Every structure is written in structure tokens, then in C-alpha cells.
Amino acid sequence: MHWADVIAKDIASKCERPLIATGISPSGEIHVGSLRESVTGESVRSALEAMGKDVKLIYLVDSFDPLRKRYEFLPEEYEKYVNMPLSDIPCPCGKHKSYAHHYVEPFLSAMKEVDVRCEVIFVHELYREGKFADAIDKSFKKREKAMEILRDVTGRDMKPDWAPFNPLCEKCGRFTDPIIDSYEYPYVEYNCKCGHHGKADITKGEGKLPWRLEWPAKWKLFGTSVEPFGKDHAAAGGSYDSGKVLVKEIFEGEAPYPIPYEFVQFKSKGQVMQMHKSKGSVVSGLDAIKMNPAEVVKYIFLRVNPQKSIDYDYRDGMPIIADEFDRIERQYFTEERTEEDENTFRAYEISKNNMISEKMPVQVPYGHLVNLVQMTDNNQALMDILKRTGYLDDATDEDVEAIIKRADTARYWLAGGFADDKYRFSVSSTMPSVELTADEKQFLSALSEKMAVIDWNSEDIGKSISEVGGESPIGTKGAFKTLYRILIEKERGPRLGNFLASMDREFVLGRVKEASQ
């Protein structure tokens, strides 16, 4: 049984109307790793819905969090916004409602693409609507108890003047510290570092709870049943450990079913790097679904248990993961499966939103499309090649649409500078200035004669190159290298049989003949 179904079954036995919560603090560009959390939540939501449960998924944008510092990717002028709510800081590009909207909206678009069915809620609006007022009031009235819990769970010393609330200064707009003995519902007195003395109304969003209290307050506010979160929060003494005690003792609620997940790490050239949105992201969530179709991106996360880490290789990995997805799809429809494969097949079903075609979709390998988009100027020319080479013989309109979408993702992977240089090439329109040996020219002459009489398909082309090259002093390896040099001015490149079959026969024969002279 797939892990999402196992979790859903457990939740279904405990809760009639489950609510799944997930979210993000939009402090910077939201990377592909954050998609793991939303896809995890959606997969459990979908499984619960299939069981007939009235289930809901919410996505909480922590827009009331402060800007902790001016990150490296921000202009110097943003220094003045440090410690202000993300919802109150101007958009860096001037096109969005706020700093928070600037960074979260592209990610929300990515979630929509992978069909995460959720209600999006901005936390700053909840504060300003007074939704946290009761939790703030309880936190002040049970401050000593909250301090005791945090001390016992985290093992850290609590300052005598620790406050369960950070007022928002009405003069400078920054979060500051309150005067602890001045709370009288709904007002909290404070002295700001800017020199202002004022009162904050907890019913009007004039301040916020610290994270350790805010998270369990959300559980109580929404009645959260399930929540996926990063493994750092699940560590001993971490925010989930303190939250599950605080929600019960301070807010009189229950902790949700936890789904801790391992991080997604960037992998490039054998090096593994952690992703951090505060440092600027190499691959955003929106980039991810523009570099591979949504179902492939979802499959990346669904094929493994959340507690296993994922290496995301944006330079070499896009063709590899697409090939794996295609292989599983072929096995799914040909029923060449074992019991051990069931979890993988279920991951495939969920990645397709449980909407499986009656027959296997027509497949065009991602790597082949990477080649074709560099050989053509538009999708019509690309589709003409696929039609000529037999890929579209049994294709439906739905298949054609999916193939074009995959081609667009391959094009984005290349154009965005993500793909390794080894995948890039251009076919020389005229004979390149390469020096060929007599043996290489002799090979090309013999190949020209052979190619003139074969059927123009990848299998026969590949066979003729191997046969003629094997009989030549340059050998098969040298034969391939020679052909790459006269076509793309490199010594290696795309799979040669498919590559040449995709090109115009007369162009190839003319180039081989010209190079042999």
C-alpha cells in the first residue's frame, strides 16, 4: 500500500472531516523542495477523498512573518524593511501587492499546475481580522505555563521578561518587545527601539505570536487533523514537540497527525547542496514544473516515502526522471508487474490525479525532444519530424497535446540555463572547418554509399554506421565521433540513429558526401 493511502487510512479511522494544513513563509524565492510538502498534503487529501471523507486542504502563507535580515538577493534599500511584516514590505519588482505576494504567487502557480487542491490563506489577514486574539489572550494569561513548557521541552533558559507576543510599532512599522506587566485585554503596551511608546490592540493585528506559539495556535484555530512539515521541526525538542504540549495546555486543542519529511537537495556534478529560499534559489517551484510535465514532477516526490531524502539533479536529471516515469507507465499498461511494484504504480496513479487513460499514452523520450527542439524553430516543425519518424502513428489529440507540453519543458530546461552543456548543440548549416584524416574520409565515402540504399529510420541508420565503422581503421567509436564533428562540431552528442533519422535524408547524405571529398 502506498504511504499516502496508509496515512489516509489511519486518519480516516480517527476523523470524520479531516483538515490538512501546510504552508510557507515567503521570505524569498520558493524552491522546488517546498513542492514536496504541498504534494504530500495533496496526496493524502486525494486518498481521503477517495475513501469518501469530507476532507479539506489549506495552504497557509505566513505573510505576517518579519523580514529577518536583508538577504543577499535583495537591493540595499531593503535594509530599512528588516523586522517589518512581509505583507507590509513593497514588492521587489513593483508588480505585486507586497513582498509576500511577490514570492508566493509564482509558487502558488506551480501548485496549481501540479493540481494541489487547496484553499490559500494569508496569515496577516487572520491577525487583522482578530482570529488570533483568543490565542494571544490565553498566551498572556498562561505565560508562566508556556514558559515552563518551552523550558522543559527545549531545554533552553527562558528570560524572565519573555513575551508571548511581539507588538507591531505604529510609528516605524517594525515588530518590537512589549512591556510584560502592561497587558490588559485587548491592549499591550510597548517601548519600541525607534523611541516610540504605544499600545497594540491584539484584536486588530497590531502584533503577532512568536513561532513556537503561533504554530499550535493555528492547529487550534483550524482544527488541523494532519500536517506535513520538514524534519527540522520534528527533531527532539523541536517546534512540533513543544507545539503538541502547548496546543493542549495553553490553547485547549489537539496536535495534528504529523508527516515529517526529509529535505530535497540539489545535486550537480556529484555535489549535494541544501536548498534555502533565504539565500536565493537555483530552481524554483515554478521552474520545476516548466522543466518537466506536472505528473513527472509529482512522481519525483510520490515514488519515495516522505522520510527519505531526494536528490534533485537539475543539470542531468531531467531526462533521467522522465525516462523512469515512462518506464513505469509502460509497465503499468503492459501489466508486467510484481507485488513489489504496487507502491510505484500507485505513485504513478496519484501523479496522474487518478485519471488514467484507457490505453497507454504515446511516449516520446524527453532526451529525444531535447534534441528535436534544438533542430527546429517551432512545435509544428518538431511534430512534422515526429510524424515522419513514426512516433505519432497511434497518437490521439490528447497524446499530441502532452507531447507538445513535454517539448516545451525540454525547451525551457535548455533555454533557462539549467541543462548541462553536453546536452546543447546546433546543427551546422554549412560544412564545419574540421580536419579529417584519410581514414575518416574513406569511412565517410563508404558510409555515403551504404546510406544511399537503406531505409531512413534510426535502426537501419545505426546499423549501417556500426557496420561500416567496424570495417574501417577508425572503428565504430571513431565513426560516431567523425559524424558528430561534421554535423555539430563536437565529438559526442545525441543518440546518432535517432538524431540522423530526425534530419532530412538529403541533407545528411549531402553532408557525408561533402566531408568525404
Secondary structure as GFF3:
##gff-version 3
##sequence-region A 1 517
A	DSSP	alpha_helix	3	12	.	.	.	ID=ss1
A	DSSP	beta_strand	19	24	.	.	.	ID=ss2
A	DSSP	alpha_helix	34	50	.	.	.	ID=ss3
A	DSSP	beta_strand	56	61	.	.	.	ID=ss4
A	DSSP	three_ten_helix	76	81	.	.	.	ID=ss5
A	DSSP	three_ten_helix	86	88	.	.	.	ID=ss6
A	DSSP	alpha_helix	99	113	.	.	.	ID=ss7
A	DSSP	beta_strand	119	122	.	.	.	ID=ss8
A	DSSP	alpha_helix	123	128	.	.	.	ID=ss9
A	DSSP	alpha_helix	133	141	.	.	.	ID=ss10
A	DSSP	alpha_helix	143	154	.	.	.	ID=ss11
A	DSSP	beta_strand	166	167	.	.	.	ID=ss12
A	DSSP	three_ten_helix	180	182	.	.	.	ID=ss13
A	DSSP	beta_strand	187	191	.	.	.	ID=ss14
A	DSSP	beta_strand	197	201	.	.	.	ID=ss15
A	DSSP	beta_strand	207	208	.	.	.	ID=ss16
A	DSSP	alpha_helix	211	222	.	.	.	ID=ss17
A	DSSP	beta_strand	226	230	.	.	.	ID=ss18
A	DSSP	alpha_helix	231	234	.	.	.	ID=ss19
A	DSSP	alpha_helix	239	249	.	.	.	ID=ss20
A	DSSP	beta_strand	257	261	.	.	.	ID=ss21
A	DSSP	beta_strand	264	268	.	.	.	ID=ss22
A	DSSP	beta_strand	271	274	.	.	.	ID=ss23
A	DSSP	three_ten_helix	277	279	.	.	.	ID=ss24
A	DSSP	alpha_helix	285	291	.	.	.	ID=ss25
A	DSSP	alpha_helix	294	302	.	.	.	ID=ss26
A	DSSP	beta_strand	310	312	.	.	.	ID=ss27
A	DSSP	alpha_helix	317	334	.	.	.	ID=ss28
A	DSSP	three_ten_helix	339	341	.	.	.	ID=ss29
A	DSSP	alpha_helix	342	351	.	.	.	ID=ss30
A	DSSP	alpha_helix	366	375	.	.	.	ID=ss31
A	DSSP	alpha_helix	379	388	.	.	.	ID=ss32
A	DSSP	alpha_helix	397	415	.	.	.	ID=ss33
A	DSSP	three_ten_helix	421	423	.	.	.	ID=ss34
A	DSSP	alpha_helix	438	451	.	.	.	ID=ss35
A	DSSP	alpha_helix	458	470	.	.	.	ID=ss36
A	DSSP	alpha_helix	475	488	.	.	.	ID=ss37
A	DSSP	alpha_helix	496	502	.	.	.	ID=ss38
A	DSSP	alpha_helix	505	516	.	.	.	ID=ss39
###
